[in-house]
Amino acid sequence: MATSRLDAILDIMRVPASGDPSSAVVSVDHAAAAEEVDCDILVVGGGMGGVAAALAATRRGRTVCLLEETDWLGGQMTSQGVAVLDEHDHIESFGGTRTYYHLREAVRSHYRTLADAGCVRELLNPGNCWVSRVAFEPAIMVRILKTLLAPEMEAGRLLLFLRAKPVAVEMAADRVAALTAVGLDEGRTWRFSFDYLLDATELGDLLPLVGAEHVIGAESAAETGEPHAQPERRYVHCVQSCTYTFAMERRPEGEDHRIPRPGKYAHYRDTQPYALRIHVHGGEIYGEETGWLQYGMFNTLAGTKGGLWTYRRLVDAAQFPGHFGHDVTMFNWPGIDYRDAPLVEQTPEALARALQDAKRVSLGFIHWLQTQAETPDGGPGFPNLMLRPDVMGSADGLSKHPYIR
């Protein structure tokens, strides 16, 4: 039986926005004693797909172990901060699963208890955002997911391992016979035995570890026959950018909540660039014509569906008097997409450096919004916009995990 091991791994939640990024790299002690855990199915990755897979299996009587490297289940909806769901136009009437509709209703049920009587309606949108029909604070979805999984955990069909990451696999020919994982907080080690292994990680972490065949980047038309593939050759590092999202509160005019200028600010301000003007492809999402669109922060400009503030607003405070004093908005915008380096096929040290720069991109955009973005009266910046670290559950105010599309 062959063993494949990682000598070092990245603790993605500990990548610092400044200072030495290698402080988030963890050395693996393969001599540590491991606790033996048996299950029918091991799911690695606690994002939306991983949770759905675990729930489907346990509801069919299988025993499942679910590993997640952050401390929040939910992936895009929670640890990645995109708590405004991108959905098709008909989602309220069809096109979703029963469990997904349960999640949406659980969100609305929570906020209905907080809403003004005039706002308590069947299709309540807590943020009144214009990109989606439902929005929520990430921590609320964490709570909903815990409630959803509780019966399976209480029945002993589901074991949850948060802050756990794979470090080794044992291979029997082309079959993964066992997987070893370590706890990123307390240092425990587990060796899992199972009938089936599902890779639900955001970046396909298990593929190189187990030696599975896989392809990275954009393939050529000659390889695939796809008319829209790269016309001449494969581009290995042509992968979609990632984003560290964040949430801000609109405080009263006159308050000053400007954050310090982060490292590489001038570079990213000019090369991203930081702007409220973006290029859109006709009909891609909202039916716009191909070209440039200028957005306002709070005002609706010609050709747009609203300002950037209401684009992905999580909480429209006017709907919840006595519970929220001010609006809270999540930012996911082209100006904060990190494009310098791919996140796949990197050493832990290189990945830590890339993610630190990705954090600088987002923090720089915050600083730009507060100090340099043009206001409706031509002034520089919105210093009253306040970063809300508590919404993302992080010290630096950014999502616990980058948003992986």
C-alpha positions in Angstrom: 0.0 0.0 0.0 1.5 3.4 -1.1 1.3 6.5 1.0 1.2 10.1 -0.2 2.0 12.8 2.3 2.1 16.6 2.7 4.9 17.9 4.8 3.3 21.3 5.2 -0.2 22.7 4.8 -1.7 26.2 4.7 -4.1 27.3 7.5 -6.1 29.6 5.2 -7.9 31.3 8.1 -4.5 32.5 9.5 -3.1 34.2 6.4 -2.3 37.7 7.7 -3.1 40.8 5.8 0.4 42.2 6.7 3.5 40.7 8.1 5.0 37.3 7.3 2.5 35.2 5.3 4.4 32.0 6.0 3.1 32.3 9.6 0.0 30.5 8.3 2.0 27.5 7.0 1.8 24.5 9.3 4.4 21.7 9.5 2.9 18.2 9.6 4.0 15.7 12.2 3.4 12.4 10.6 4.7 10.5 13.6 1.8 11.8 15.8 -0.6 9.2 17.0 -3.9 9.1 15.1 -7.4 8.4 16.3 -9.1 5.8 14.1 -12.5 6.8 12.7 -14.7 4.5 10.5 -17.5 5.7 8.3 -19.3 4.7 5.1 -18.5 8.0 3.3 -15.9 10.7 4.0 -16.7 14.1 2.6 -13.7 16.5 2.5 -15.0 20.1 2.3 -17.9 21.7 4.1 -19.1 24.1 1.5 -22.6 24.0 -0.1 -21.8 20.9 -2.1 -20.1 19.1 0.8 -23.0 19.8 3.1 -25.6 18.7 0.5 -23.7 15.5 -0.1 -23.4 14.7 3.6 -27.0 15.4 4.2 -28.2 13.3 1.2 -26.1 10.3 2.3 -27.1 10.4 6.0 -30.8 10.7 5.1 -30.3 7.4 3.3 -28.9 5.8 6.4 -25.2 6.1 5.6 -22.7 7.2 8.2 -20.7 10.2 7.1 -17.7 12.1 8.3 -17.6 15.7 7.1 -14.3 17.7 7.2 -14.1 21.5 6.8 -10.9 23.6 7.1 -12.6 26.7 8.4 -14.8 27.0 11.5 -18.0 27.7 9.5 -20.0 25.3 7.3 -21.5 26.7 4.2 -18.7 27.8 1.9 -19.9 30.5 -0.4 -22.8 31.4 1.8 -20.8 31.8 5.0 -17.0 31.5 5.2 -16.7 33.1 1.7 -19.1 35.9 2.6 -21.3 35.8 -0.5 -24.5 35.8 1.6 -26.4 37.2 -1.4 -27.4 34.3 -3.6 -26.9 34.6 -7.3 -30.0 32.9 -8.8 -32.1 32.7 -11.9 -35.1 34.8 -12.4 -37.6 32.1 -11.7 -36.2 30.7 -8.5 -39.2 31.6 -6.4 -41.4 29.3 -8.4 -39.2 26.5 -9.7 -35.6 25.3 -10.3 -34.5 24.6 -6.8 -34.3 21.5 -4.6 -36.6 20.9 -1.6 -33.7 21.4 0.8 -32.6 24.6 -0.9 -36.1 26.0 -0.6 -36.0 25.0 3.1 -32.9 27.1 3.6 -34.4 30.1 1.8 -37.5 29.9 4.0 -35.5 29.5 7.1 -33.7 32.7 6.3 -36.9 34.5 5.8 -38.5 33.1 8.9 -35.6 34.4 11.0 -35.8 37.9 9.6 -39.6 38.0 9.7 -39.4 37.9 13.5 -37.3 41.1 13.4 -39.2 42.9 10.7 -41.6 45.8 10.9 -45.2 44.6 10.6 -45.5 46.2 7.2 -42.5 44.3 5.9 -43.5 40.8 7.0 -44.3 39.3 3.6 -44.0 35.9 2.0 -41.1 36.8 -0.2 -39.2 38.9 2.3 -35.7 40.0 1.1 -33.8 41.2 4.2 -31.4 43.3 2.2 -33.7 44.6 -0.5 -30.8 44.1 -2.8 -31.1 44.1 -6.6 -28.9 41.2 -7.5 -30.9 38.6 -5.6 -34.3 37.9 -4.0 -32.8 36.9 -0.7 -29.9 38.0 1.4 -28.7 37.3 5.0 -25.9 37.7 7.4 -23.4 34.8 7.1 -23.7 33.8 10.8 -27.4 33.3 10.3 -26.8 30.7 7.6 -24.3 29.0 9.9 -27.0 28.7 12.5 -29.5 27.4 9.9 -27.1 24.8 8.6 -26.4 23.6 12.2 -30.1 23.2 12.8 -30.5 21.3 9.5 -27.7 18.9 10.3 -28.6 18.4 14.0 -31.0 15.4 13.5 -28.3 13.5 11.6 -25.6 14.3 14.2 -27.9 13.3 17.1 -28.7 10.0 15.4 -25.0 9.3 15.1 -25.0 9.2 11.3 -22.9 12.4 10.9 -19.6 13.3 12.5 -18.4 16.9 11.9 -14.8 17.9 12.0 -14.3 21.6 11.7 -10.8 23.2 11.3 -9.6 19.8 9.9 -7.4 19.3 6.8 -6.1 16.3 5.0 -2.4 15.6 5.2 -1.9 12.0 3.8 -3.7 9.2 1.9 -3.0 5.5 1.7 -3.5 4.1 -1.8 -4.3 0.5 -2.8 -3.8 0.6 -6.5 -6.2 3.3 -7.8 -8.3 3.2 -4.6 -8.0 5.5 -1.6 -8.0 3.2 1.3 -7.5 5.7 4.2 -7.0 9.4 4.7 -5.3 11.2 7.6 -6.3 14.7 8.7 -5.0 17.1 11.3 -6.9 19.6 13.5 -5.7 23.1 12.8 -6.5 24.4 16.3 -5.9 21.6 18.8 -3.4 19.5 16.8 -5.4 16.3 16.9 -4.8 13.7 14.2 -7.4 11.3 12.7 -7.1 8.4 10.3 -10.4 7.8 8.4 -11.4 4.5 6.9 -14.4 4.5 4.5 -16.1 3.0 1.5 -16.3 6.2 -0.5 -14.3 9.4 -0.5 -15.8 12.7 -1.9 -13.7 15.7 -2.7 -15.8 18.7 -2.0 -12.9 21.1 -1.4 -13.0 24.5 -3.1 -9.9 23.8 -5.2 -9.9 20.0 -5.6 -7.3 19.6 -2.9 -7.4 15.8 -3.0 -6.7 15.4 -6.7 -3.0 15.9 -6.6 -2.7 14.3 -3.2 -4.2 11.0 -4.5 -2.6 11.3 -7.9 -5.9 11.5 -9.8 -5.8 12.7 -13.4 -7.0 16.2 -13.7 -6.8 19.3 -15.9 -6.1 22.9 -14.8 -6.7 26.0 -16.8 -8.3 26.7 -20.2 -8.0 23.9 -22.7 -7.7 24.4 -26.5 -10.3 23.8 -29.1 -8.0 21.2 -30.6 -8.2 19.2 -27.4 -11.9 19.4 -26.7 -13.7 20.5 -29.9 -15.5 23.2 -28.0 -16.1 26.3 -30.2 -15.4 28.7 -27.4 -12.3 27.1 -26.1 -8.8 28.7 -26.5 -8.3 28.7 -30.3 -4.6 27.7 -30.5 -3.2 26.3 -27.2 -4.0 25.5 -23.6 -3.5 28.2 -21.0 -2.6 26.3 -17.8 -3.0 29.3 -15.5 -6.1 30.8 -17.1 -8.4 30.3 -14.1 -11.0 32.6 -12.7 -10.0 35.1 -10.1 -10.8 34.8 -6.4 -12.1 37.5 -4.1 -12.0 38.3 -0.4 -15.4 39.8 0.4 -16.2 42.1 3.2 -19.2 43.9 4.8 -19.6 47.6 5.7 -22.1 49.6 7.6 -23.4 53.0 6.4 -22.9 55.2 9.5 -24.2 58.8 9.8 -22.5 61.5 7.8 -19.6 63.1 9.7 -18.3 59.9 11.3 -14.9 58.8 10.3 -14.1 55.1 10.0 -11.2 55.1 7.5 -8.9 52.2 7.8 -5.1 52.5 7.3 -3.7 52.2 3.8 -2.7 48.6 3.3 0.5 47.3 1.6 0.7 47.7 -2.2 -2.2 50.2 -2.1 -1.0 52.4 -5.0 -0.2 49.4 -7.1 -3.6 47.8 -6.8 -5.5 51.1 -6.9 -4.1 51.7 -10.4 -3.9 48.2 -11.8 -7.2 46.7 -10.7 -8.2 49.5 -11.0 -10.3 50.7 -8.1 -13.4 52.2 -9.7 -17.2 52.2 -9.8 -17.0 51.9 -13.6 -16.9 48.4 -14.9 -17.0 46.6 -18.3 -20.0 44.3 -18.8 -20.8 41.7 -21.5 -24.1 42.2 -23.1 -26.9 39.9 -21.7 -24.5 38.0 -19.4 -26.5 38.6 -16.2 -28.8 41.6 -16.3 -29.5 42.0 -20.1 -27.1 45.0 -20.4 -25.4 45.9 -23.7 -21.7 45.2 -24.0 -19.7 48.2 -22.9 -18.8 50.3 -19.9 -21.2 51.1 -17.1 -20.7 53.8 -14.5 -22.3 53.0 -11.1 -23.0 55.3 -8.3 -22.4 54.4 -4.7 -25.9 55.2 -3.4 -27.6 56.7 -6.4 -28.9 54.9 -9.6 -27.1 56.1 -12.7 -28.3 55.6 -16.3 -28.3 52.0 -17.5 -27.9 50.5 -14.1 -30.3 48.7 -11.8 -29.1 50.5 -8.7 -26.2 51.8 -6.8 -23.3 49.7 -5.5 -24.6 50.0 -2.0 -27.8 48.2 -2.7 -26.3 45.7 -5.2 -25.5 43.1 -2.5 -27.0 44.7 0.6 -27.4 42.2 3.4 -29.6 44.2 5.7 -32.0 47.0 4.8 -32.3 48.6 8.2 -35.5 50.4 7.4 -37.3 47.0 7.5 -36.1 46.1 11.0 -36.6 49.1 13.3 -35.2 48.5 16.8 -32.9 45.7 15.5 -30.6 47.3 13.0 -29.6 50.9 13.2 -28.0 51.2 9.8 -27.7 49.3 6.5 -25.1 46.6 6.1 -23.7 45.7 2.6 -21.5 43.0 1.4 -19.0 43.9 -1.3 -18.1 41.5 -4.2 -17.0 43.7 -7.1 -14.7 43.5 -10.1 -12.3 45.9 -8.5 -11.5 43.4 -5.7 -10.9 40.4 -7.8 -7.4 39.0 -7.3 -5.8 38.1 -10.6 -2.0 38.1 -9.9 -1.6 34.3 -9.4 -3.7 31.1 -9.5 -4.5 29.4 -6.3 -4.0 25.9 -7.7 -0.8 23.9 -7.9 1.0 26.2 -5.4 3.2 25.4 -2.5 1.7 26.4 0.9 4.2 29.2 1.1 3.4 30.6 -2.4 -0.3 30.3 -1.7 0.1 32.2 1.5 1.8 35.0 -0.3 -0.9 35.1 -3.0 -3.7 35.2 -0.5 -2.0 37.9 1.5 -2.0 40.0 -1.7 -5.6 39.1 -2.3 -6.4 40.5 1.1 -4.5 43.7 0.3 -6.6 44.1 -2.8 -9.8 44.1 -0.8 -8.5 46.2 2.0 -7.2 48.7 -0.5 -10.6 49.0 -2.1 -12.1 49.7 1.3 -9.5 52.5 1.8 -10.2 53.8 -1.6 -13.9 53.9 -1.0 -13.4 55.8 2.2 -10.8 58.3 0.9 -10.8 58.6 -2.9 -14.1 57.4 -4.5 -15.9 60.3 -6.0 -19.1 61.3 -4.1 -22.2 62.7 -5.8 -21.1 66.2 -4.9 -17.6 65.6 -6.3 -15.9 65.1 -3.0 -13.3 62.4 -2.2 -14.4 59.3 -0.4 -17.1 58.0 2.0 -15.3 58.0 5.4 -18.6 57.1 7.2 -18.6 53.6 5.7 -17.4 51.3 8.5 -15.9 47.9 8.1 -17.8 45.2 10.0 -15.4 42.4 11.0 -18.1 40.8 13.1 -20.3 40.1 10.0 -17.5 38.0 8.5 -16.4 36.6 11.8 -12.8 37.6 11.2 -10.3 39.9 12.9 -9.3 41.7 9.6 -12.9 42.2 8.4 -12.5 40.0 5.3 -14.2 36.7 4.7 -12.6 33.7 6.4 -12.0 32.1 3.1 -11.6 33.7 -0.4 -14.6 33.4 -2.6 -13.9 30.6 -5.2 -16.2 30.8 -8.2 
